[in-house]
Amino acid sequence: MSTTVRVLIVDDHPMVAEGIQSILESYDDIEVLACLKDGAEAVEQAPALAPDVILMDLNMPRLGGLSATEMILERQPETRIVILTMHDSPEYISTALSHGALGYILKDVPTEEIKQAIDTVMSGERYLCTGAQGSLEPKDGETREALTGREQTILLELAQGKSNKEVALALDISVRTVETHRKNIKRKLGISSTAGLTRYALEHGVLQGTGHEF
């Protein structure tokens, strides 16, 4: 079994992509497969390239990094995606993680930190650079809203792939009530898609023991 990590770089700035490539190619255990210029190219070529890790920019023409991340992970869930961007706002970071990214680093980090991020996500752990971690920490006096018991129940149903109507029937509530809860769950968790809800449920143990496969 090869220990070489196959990396794909996706960034619409050629100089940035080439700079990262030259850094990574100085390591014996990393192979840079290609530098692609947008998310659409990444979605098209990822199946054939089969990268272990994708370094993904956020804002790109045609298809942005968040949408590309979600689309790639739906087809290749074992791929580890690390967002590499200039954006350090909590909204960007939490949304990227909710879309399935396993890492988030800023473009101004020291070069060795990119390698550290790749090694960390290859071990199955999440990696946030120092700037990203600081942005995610709640400010003094600020707390994140927790899901209510009913919202947790509905999250479990939705994460099993059920439609709003099916959830309403299962819980004997109206479809409108399910829609309201669904909006609140997405808002509280910062998740914008059903696939993101499913991943959240899996990562946080909501689906453990249910016997469902995804």
N, C-alpha and C positions, 0 to 999 in steps of 0.2 A: 504493500500500500504506500503510495507516494505521500511524503510529508510536505510537498510544495503546495502553497496556498495560491489558488487561481483567482486573480483579482481583475475586476472590470471597472473602469473609470468612466463616469458619465458626467460631463460638464461642458457647457456651451462656450467656455473660454479656452481656446486651444493652449494658450501659454500656461494657464493654471493646470490643465490636464497633463501637459507635457512635463511640467515641473514636478508634479506628483509622481508621474511615471518614472522619471529619472531617479527620484528619491527611492521609490520602492524597488526598482531594478538593482539597486546597490545591495539588496538583501538576497542571500542565496536561496532562502526558502519561500520566495515570492515570485510568481510569474504573472506579469501584466498581460492579459489577453488582448485588450484593445482599449482605445479611448473613443467613446461615442459622444455625439454632440447634443443629444436630447433624450427625453424619456421615451419617445416613440421608437427610436433606434434601439434603446435598451430592451423594451418589451419585445420587439421583433427578433433581436439577436440573442437574448439571454438563453432561450432553450437550446440553441445549437452550441453556444459558447460554454454553457454550464459552469458559470463562475461559482467559487465558494463564497466570495465576498464581493459586493458591489459598493463602490464609493459613489454616492449619488448627490448631485447638486439639487437644490430645491427649485429655483426659478429658471426655467428653460423654455425655449420656444416649442411649439407644437404640443408637447406633453410635459407637464411639470414633474418634479421628483416624487411628490406625494402620490399622485395618481399612478405613476409608473411603479412605485414601490408596491402599492396594493395589487396591481395587475400581475406583476411578476410573482409575488408571493402566493397568489391564488393558483398559479400554475406550478411554481417551484417553491413550496413552503420551506424547504431546507436551506434556501439561499439566505445568507446573512447580509442585510443591507445597512450600511452606515451612511448617514446623511452628513455631507461635508459642505458647509455653507458659511455665509457671513451673518446670517440671522440668528440672534441670540435671545429673542423674545420668548417668554414661557409658552405663548400660544403656538408658535412654530414648533417648539420642542415637544410639547405634549401631543400636538396633532401628529407629528412625525412618528412618535412612539406608538400612538393609537392606530396608525396605519400599518404597523408591523416592523418599523425600523428597529434594529437591535442596538444601534449606536448613533451618536450625534456629536460631531466635533466641528469646531469653528476653523475657518481657513487660516486664521493667524496663529494656530497652535504650533509649537516646535515640531520639526519634521519627525522626530522620533516618536511623537505622540500618535501620529497616524499609524505607525507600525504597532504601537501598543494597543491601539483600538482594534486593529485587525486581529492581533493575537487574542485579545479578550473576547471578541465576539466568536472567534473560532472555538473557544473553550465553552461556548454556550452562554456566556454571561453578557449582560448589557454594559455598554460603555458610554459614559457621558463625560466630555471634557470638563475641566474645572469651571469654565465660564457657563456652560450649559447647566451644570449642577446648581450653580448659584442662582440662575434664573428660575429654576424650577422650585426652589425652596419658598414656601409661603412667607410673605412679609409678616412683620410683627403684628399680632392681633388678627391676622387673616387665617381663616381655616377653610379647607376644602369641604364642600358639601358631600355628606355620605348618602348612599342610596338607602331608601326606606326598605323595609321588609317586602312590601308589595312590589317595589321596583326591582328588587333582587329576584323575586319570583318571575316577574315578566322578562327580565334579562335572561334567565335560564331558558324560558320558553322560546324567546327570539333567537338565542344562540343555537338552538337546536334546529333552526331553519324554518320555523313556523311563521306563517303570515299573520298579520294583525287579526284577521278573521278567525284563524285557527286558534290563536291565543285567547281571543274573546270567548270562543266556544269552550275551550279547556278550563278557563277560570270563571265562566259564567258572568262575564262583564260585557259592556258594550264595546264595539269596535272603536268608538270615539275615545273611550276611556283608555284603551290600549294605546291609541295614537298619542294621547296626552302623556302617558307614562313614558312612551318610547322617546318623545322629544325631550322630556326631563332627564332621562337616563343619558341620552347622547350629550346634552348640555353639561351635566354634572361630570361626565367622564371625559369630555372633550373629544368624543368620537363621532365621526361623520358618516359612517357606513355600517351596514349589517355585518360585513366581513370583519370590520374592526371590533364590533361587539362580540362576535364569536371568539376572536383572538383574545380579547380582554377576559372573557369568561374562562377560556382554557388556561390562560396564564395565572389567573387568580383563583383557580381551583373550583370555580362555580360549577363546572361540568364534570368534575371528578365523581366517578361512581354512578354516572347516569347510563353508562353502557352505549352512548352514542358515538358514532364515528364521523369524522369530518374529512 
